[in-house]
Amino acid sequence: MCEANAYIYEDGEERLYLENVDILKPEGDRIYLRNLFGEQKEFEGTIKEISLIKHKIILEKKK
């Protein structure tokens, strides 16, 4: 399995936002995410970091 978990980086900490992310699609100033189970979320902000080895996506709120 190659899915990643998405986290929100805020105040120096990472908070889990969505597990088992299958699709991540930037759309303007929003990021569309969908996981293996069909759960969908939209996040307003930017991608701070993606680690493929750690299966981790870090998102940061728009300032």
KEPAMAR-607129 format. One record per residue: x, y, z of N, C-alpha, C, CB in turn. Coordinates in steps of 0.001 Angstrom, whole numbers, padded with zeros to 6 digits, always signed. Atoms other than C-alpha are relative to their C-alpha. Glycine has a CB too. Example, Ala and Ser with C-alpha at 12.3 -4.5 7.8 and 13.67 -1.06 7.14 Angstrom:
REM residues 2
+000890-001190+000000+012300-004500+007800+000900+001200+000000-000992+000027+001246 -000820-001190-000060+013670-001060+007140-000770+001090+000730+000414+000462-001415 
***
This chain:
REM residues 63
+000828-001176+000000+000000+000000+000000+000874+001242+000000-000943-000003+001199 -000787-001224+000129+001267+003449-000910-000761+001232+000445+000448+000176-001421 +000776-001148-000440-001308+005666+000748+000785+000761+001060-001378-000440+000547 -000637-000855-000997-000259+008530+002954-001073+000585+000907+000829+001129-000675 +000876-000721-000904-001787+010263+005929+000290+001485-000153+000192-000468+001477 -000154-001448+000112-002385+014023+005716-000100+000624+001391-001073+000604-000957 -000055-000701-001275-001528+016272+008640-000038+001497-000245+001264-000390+000793 -000020-001454+000043-002095+019958+009318+001096+000458+000954-001401+000617+000383 -001075-000565-000811+000980+021802+010563-000469+001336+000553+001314+000166-000829 +000491-001212-000643-000014+024447+013093+000655+000145+001367-001545-000027+000132 -000658-000291-001286+001792+026061+016033+001124-000987+000314-001027-000023+001128 -001142+000892-000194+004813+023800+015510-000357-001458+000184+000773+000445+001166 +000442+001379-000187+002744+020610+015719-000763-000494-001224-000875-000118+001252 +000747+000629+001091+001212+018168+013243-001230-000692+000575+000892-001015-000782 +001271+000599-000441-002446+017175+013655-000572-000802-001165-001026+001104+000487 +000545+000865+001044-003933+014265+011705-001258+000620-000603-000310-001400+000564 +001139-000577+000725-006378+015495+009052-000793-001066-000748+000483+001067-000982 +000681+001055+000751-007142+012471+006854+000953-001176-000187-000501+000528-001378 -000803+001216+000152-005864+008889+006817-000215-000627-001372-000346-001013+001102 +000075+000796+001230-005177+006672+003798-000359+000821-001231-001008-001100+000170 +000259-000882+001138-005120+009518+001268+000423-000702-001286+000752+001354+000159 -000243+000611+001300-005363+008160-002256+000170+001064-001079-001144-000948-000366 -000057-001076+000990-005915+011381-004236+000201+001331+000717-001293+000031-000868 -000245-001346-000478-004512+014833-003537+000113+000878-001239+001295+000082+000904 +000034-000824+001206-005322+017526-006078-000105+001474+000387-001184-000410-000915 +000077-001442-000249-004416+021228-005681-000949+000659-001006+001411+000647-000082 +000941-000730+000851-007179+023478-007045-000034+001444+000480-001437-000646+000036 -000095-001385-000439-006259+027157-006712+000596+000072+001391-001371+000673-000026 -000504-000098-001371-005857+027976-003021-000617-001068+000910-000285+001394+000566 +000573+001127-000751-007612+024760-001975+000665-001300-000445-001544-000079-000205 -000540+001321+000309-006456+021173-001834-001118-001014+000234+001274-000329+000877 +001042+001028-000055-008911+018367-002564+000687-001318+000372-000782-000119-001381 -000539+001288-000425-008209+015069-000761-001111-001039+000039+000678+000117+001381 +000946+001113-000104-009940+011700-000994+000790-001227+000448-000750-000263-001373 -000698+001201-000467-009045+008507+000832-000574-001257-000636-000082-000104+001522 +000394+001291+000579-009448+004828-000017-001459-000355+000253+000874-001092+000552 +001367+000348-000391-012844+004696+001661-001028+000986-000558-000110-000052+001519 +000908-000952+000627-014322+007568-000364-000238+001267+000792-001290-000650-000245 +000151-001225-000785-014112+010165+002409+000740+001126-000712+000539-000189+001458 -000572-001132+000723-013453+013576+000851+000082+001220+000905-000830+000320-001253 -000160-001248-000741-012132+016796+002328+000646+001023-000905+000842-000207+001285 -000661-001109+000677-011123+020196+001021+000700+000823+001066-001015+000871-000825 -000810-000755-000942-008366+022126+002748+000413+001308-000640+001235-000808+000445 -000408-001296+000521-007715+025830+002298+001395+000307+000537-001021+001122+000394 -001376-000234-000397-003960+026296+002364+000956-000546-001042+000281-000628+001358 -001042+000461+000914-000773+024916+000865+000599-001324+000473+001100+001060-000132 -000748+001205-000338+001279+021742+000765+001351+000462+000518+000149-000975-001237 -001281-000385-000611+004214+022262+003127+001068-001017-000350-000134+000127+001535 -000988+001053+000238+005906+018903+002579-000713-001308-000302+000943-000163+001217 +000476+001352+000255+005350+015425+001171+001196-000926+000161-000651-000134-001430 -001042+001004-000172+007455+012489+002350-000548-001334-000494+000466-000093+001496 +000474+001261+000567+006950+009433+000174+000473-001196+000825+000476-000142-001447 -000533+001089-000828+009145+007232+002384-000837-000167+001275+001482+000271+000365 +000768+000035-001259+007192+008159+005529-001507-000053-000243+000334+001222+000853 +001428+000015+000347+003827+008164+003668-000743+001120+000728-000630-001370+000347 +000496-001122-000777+003140+011618+005075-000141+001245-000883+000936+000282+001186 +000271-001260+000693+001582+014798+003645-000224+001055+001088-001258-000116-000980 +000150-001078-000975+001964+018019+005616-000643+001193-000703+001381+000395+000635 +000732-001149+000538-000536+020811+004908+000133+001170+000966-001502-000351-000241 -000116-001187-000842-000318+024370+006167-001132+000957-000357+001395+000687-000177 +001109-000928+000225-003215+026789+006618+000480+001254-000688-000681+000356+001315 -000285-001249+000699-003353+029854+004438+000168+001125+001020-001130+000340-001015 -000276-001089-000953-001862+032867+006206-000680+001275-000390+001481+000245+000115 
***
